[in-house]
Amino acid sequence: MLEQPFFDYLTQHGFTTIDAKTLCDIGKIIELPTRHILHHQGEHPESLYWLNSGLCHSSYLTDGQQEITKELIYEQEWIIPCESMVLDEPIDCLVESLTEIQLIEIPLAMVANWRKESPHLYLQLLELYSVQQAQKQRFNCLFSAHERWQLFQQHFAHLCDKVPHELLRRYLER
């Protein structure tokens, strides 16, 4: 079976054992280096991911080549290009690793198939991602930049020295 943490995460978040096993059977473990681009802005993505370890970041690149951080993606979070998946449009942001990462990759073609043939899996995945995004937004609203930095240091101490502090500062201070 694929990574036990992934299976445990799925079952702890409402997936049945059978559905969790289905995702584990489909998923593929990928290990990537720092600064590896998972999704290029403006391209059609081919996969979604679950981040097992490491830290990623997504950002918007403006016409003037300015990079605006959208979000940090923490361990045990989904990287799902929802608008691309639902609307069949190019992805609106760049997604890259900030540290060495380990991911579970699931092909978007498989997820599109679930939409037709296993809608409960499709909906459960989107609901879980939606809850993740809402919790992240609440976290960013309820804690000050200083508190977010302290919490990051407490929960991700193993990543603090691996990530550019300027990038963390810009994200956590907004």
N, C-alpha and C positions, 0 to 999 in steps of 0.2 A: 504494500500500500504506500501511496505517496506520503510525504511528510506528515507525521503524527500531529504536529502543532496545527496544521491546516485542517485536518479532520476534526480535531478537538474544537477548533474555532467554529467550524461550521455547525457541529452538533450543539455547541453552547449557544449558538445564535439561531436556533430554531429549525435547522435542517434535520430531516430524519436521517437515520443511519444509512438508509438506502440512497437517499439523495446526496448525502455527504460522500459516500463511496463513489457515486457516479461522478461527482466533481473531481475527486481524487484520481479516478481512473482516466479522466480526460486531461487533467492538468499535467504540466511538464515543469520540472524544476530547472530553473535557469540561474546561473551565477554570473554576475556582470561586474565590471570594474567601476571605479569612480568616474563620473562625468560621461557615462554612457547614455545616449539618447534612446529612450523607449518609444516616444512618439514625437515626430516632427510636426510643428505647427503647419497647418495647411494640407497635410496628407491624410489619406484614409487609413486609419489604424486597422491592424489585422488581429490584434489580441487585446485582452484585458488581463490584469494581473492582480495577484494578492501578494503584498510585500511581507515576506517572512522575516527578513532581517535587513538592517541598514536604513537609509533615509533617502528619499527622493524629493524632488521639487518640481512644481509646474510653474510656468511663467508665460506671459504674453510678450511677444516681440512686436514692437510698434514699427510703423513704416520708417521711422527715424532710427531704427535699430536699438531703441531703448528696451531693456528687459524689465518687466514689471512682474514681481512675484505674485502668483495666484495663491499657492498654498504649499505647505510642507506636507509630505506624505510619510507618515510614521509606520513603524513596524506593526504588522497585523491590521493594515488598512488596505482597502481596495483601490486600484487604479483603473477606473472605468471611464472611457470616453463616452459618456451618456448621450450627449447631443449627436455625436457621430453615429452611435449605435442605433438610436431611435429615429433620427432624421436622415440617416445615410448621407451625412455631410462630412467634409474634412474636419479634423480636430482643430479646435480654436487655440490651442496652446502647445507649448513644448513641454515634454516631461523627460527629466533626466535624473540619473542617480547622483547623489552628493557624496556617497560613500560606496564602498563595495556592497553589493546587495545580493540577496537571494530571493527569488520570486517564484511564484507558481503562475505559469502562463496558461490561459484558456483561450482558444481561438474564438474570435467573434463570430465566425461562421457557425460554430456550434451553438453559441448563445442565440443567434438569429433563428436557428432551427428550434430551439426551446420555445421561442416566442410562438411558434405555430404548433409544435407537437407536445411540448411539456410546459404549458404556460405557468404552472405553479412554480417551477424552478426559475423561470425568467422573472416572474414577479417577486419571488422571495429574494433573489439576488439584487434586483433594483430597490426593493424595500430596505434591505440591509445597507446598501450603499447610501440611500437617502437618509437613513437614521445616522449613519456615520458622518455625513456632511452636516446634518443639523447639530449634532453634538460638537463638531468642530467649530461651527459658527457660534454656538453658545459659549464654548470655551474662550474664543477670541473676544467675545463681547463682555463676559463676566470678569475676566482677569486683566489686570494692567499688564503692560509690556514687561515690567520688572517681575511680576508674579509669573507670567508665562515663561520667562527666561529661567527663573528658579525651578519651576516645575519641569521644564525641559532638562535642566541639569540633574534633577532628582531621578527622573524616569529614564533618561537616555544618556547617562554619564559616559557610557562606553562610546558614544558618538560625538561628544562635545569637541574633542581635539581633532576629529576627522572632518569637520564641516567648517567652511569659511565663516568666521564669526561675523563678518560684515553682512553676509547674506542672512544669517540668523537674526542679527540685530534688525535689519530692514523688515524682515517678516514679522518678528515678534513685536516691533514697535508700531506697527500700523494699526 
